């Protein structure tokens, strides 16, 4: 299993942020001397929310592990009943999740990397939004109100947060 290992080699709590492209994968606080492992497999879930008059409609949940997909939010009506669906379709660009709204009202897509935080994205009526998930992964940490420079790395790496006499703290790839 591919994973990113984070190690805090400082004497205080470190707040780590891990992203892949535009997707925040993890925000994790690691105690002094502690370690966390962030799975880096491409596994996502998504759901959509919209309105129809005074009603809020939530779609089905879609799970996927491709790095190029299109999520289509669509409304259908049959015999006076409305159905709001999220449909998984082929992607249009590599390393891109495309959110497409085929409904006449804005749709809020909630995209979540399995095990990570959810990230809502709103797409206007009949609109689309492309989300870049291309490598590299990026990581930074904040300790005592000091933020480290961003470090880029592969999906299978280890990082250590260490003290730095010049700048306070830094991340070291190991």
C-alpha positions in Angstrom: 0.0 0.0 0.0 1.3 3.4 -0.9 1.4 5.9 1.9 3.0 9.1 3.1 4.5 8.9 6.6 4.7 12.1 8.7 7.0 12.2 11.7 7.1 15.1 14.2 10.7 15.4 15.6 10.0 18.6 17.4 9.1 19.1 21.1 5.6 20.5 20.3 2.4 19.7 18.4 2.7 20.0 14.6 -0.3 20.7 12.3 0.4 19.0 8.9 -1.5 19.6 5.7 -1.2 17.1 2.8 -2.6 17.8 -0.7 -2.7 16.0 -4.0 -3.2 18.6 -6.7 -6.1 20.8 -5.6 -7.5 18.2 -3.2 -6.7 18.5 0.5 -6.1 14.9 1.5 -5.4 15.3 5.2 -5.1 17.9 8.0 -3.6 16.1 11.0 -2.1 17.3 14.3 0.8 15.1 15.4 2.1 15.3 18.9 5.8 15.8 19.7 7.7 12.6 18.7 4.5 11.2 17.0 3.9 9.6 13.6 1.0 9.5 11.2 0.5 7.5 8.0 -1.7 8.9 5.2 -2.8 6.3 2.6 -2.1 7.7 -0.9 -4.3 5.4 -2.9 -6.7 7.1 -5.2 -10.1 6.3 -3.6 -12.8 8.9 -3.6 -16.5 9.3 -2.8 -18.8 12.0 -4.0 -22.3 13.2 -3.4 -24.3 16.1 -4.8 -26.9 18.5 -3.2 -29.3 20.8 -5.0 -32.7 22.5 -4.5 -36.1 22.1 -6.2 -38.3 24.9 -5.0 -38.3 24.6 -1.2 -36.9 21.1 -1.2 -33.3 20.1 -0.8 -32.4 17.0 -2.8 -29.3 14.8 -2.1 -28.0 12.4 -4.7 -26.7 8.9 -4.4 -23.1 8.5 -3.3 -20.5 7.5 -5.9 -17.2 5.8 -5.1 -14.3 5.6 -7.6 -10.6 5.1 -7.8 -9.8 6.4 -11.3 -7.7 9.6 -11.7 -9.7 10.8 -14.7 -13.5 10.9 -14.2 -16.5 13.1 -14.7 -19.2 13.3 -12.1 -22.6 14.4 -13.7 -25.4 15.7 -11.5 -28.7 15.3 -13.3 -32.4 15.6 -12.5 -35.1 13.4 -14.1 -38.8 13.6 -13.9 -41.2 10.7 -14.4 -45.0 10.8 -13.6 -44.5 13.9 -11.5 -41.7 12.4 -9.4 -38.2 13.9 -9.5 -35.0 12.0 -9.1 -31.6 13.6 -8.5 -28.7 11.4 -9.5 -24.9 11.6 -9.5 -23.6 9.6 -12.4 -20.0 8.5 -12.9 -18.8 9.0 -16.5 -15.4 8.8 -18.3 -13.0 11.6 -17.6 -12.1 14.3 -20.1 -8.5 14.9 -19.0 -5.8 13.0 -17.2 -5.5 13.5 -13.4 -8.7 15.6 -13.4 -12.0 15.1 -11.7 -14.7 17.0 -13.7 -17.8 18.1 -11.9 -20.7 18.7 -14.3 -24.1 20.1 -13.4 -26.9 19.3 -15.9 -29.6 20.8 -13.7 -31.2 24.3 -13.8 -30.1 25.2 -10.3 -26.6 25.3 -8.7 -25.3 22.0 -7.4 -23.0 21.5 -4.4 -20.7 18.5 -5.0 -19.0 17.1 -1.9 -15.8 15.3 -2.8 -14.0 13.2 -0.3 -10.8 11.2 -0.6 -11.7 8.1 1.4 -10.5 8.7 5.0 -9.9 12.4 4.3 -11.8 15.6 4.8 -14.8 16.4 2.6 -14.5 19.4 0.2 -17.7 21.0 -1.1 -17.5 22.6 -4.5 -20.5 24.5 -6.0 -21.1 24.4 -9.8 -23.6 26.8 -11.4 -26.6 25.6 -13.4 -25.5 23.9 -16.6 -21.8 24.5 -15.6 -18.7 22.4 -15.0 -15.6 22.6 -12.8 -12.3 20.7 -13.3 -10.3 19.7 -10.2 -6.6 18.9 -10.7 -5.4 15.8 -8.8 -2.1 15.5 -10.7 1.1 14.7 -8.8 3.1 15.8 -7.0 1.8 15.6 -3.5 2.5 18.7 -1.4 2.9 18.9 2.4 3.5 21.8 4.8 3.3 22.0 8.6 2.6 24.7 11.1 4.3 24.8 14.6 4.1 27.6 17.1 2.5 29.9 14.4 5.5 29.2 12.1 4.6 27.6 8.7 7.2 25.5 6.9 7.9 25.9 3.2 5.8 23.6 1.0 7.5 20.3 0.1 6.6 18.3 -3.0 7.0 14.5 -3.0 5.8 11.2 -4.5 2.9 9.2 -3.2 5.2 6.8 -1.2 7.5 8.9 1.0 8.4 9.8 4.5 8.7 13.4 5.9 10.1 14.6 9.2 9.3 17.9 10.8 12.5 19.2 12.5 13.7 22.3 14.2 15.7 24.7 12.1 18.0 27.3 13.8 17.4 29.9 11.0 13.7 29.6 10.2 12.2 27.8 13.1 11.0 24.6 11.5 11.3 22.7 8.2 10.3 19.4 6.6 12.9 16.9 5.6 12.1 14.1 3.0 13.6 10.8 4.1 
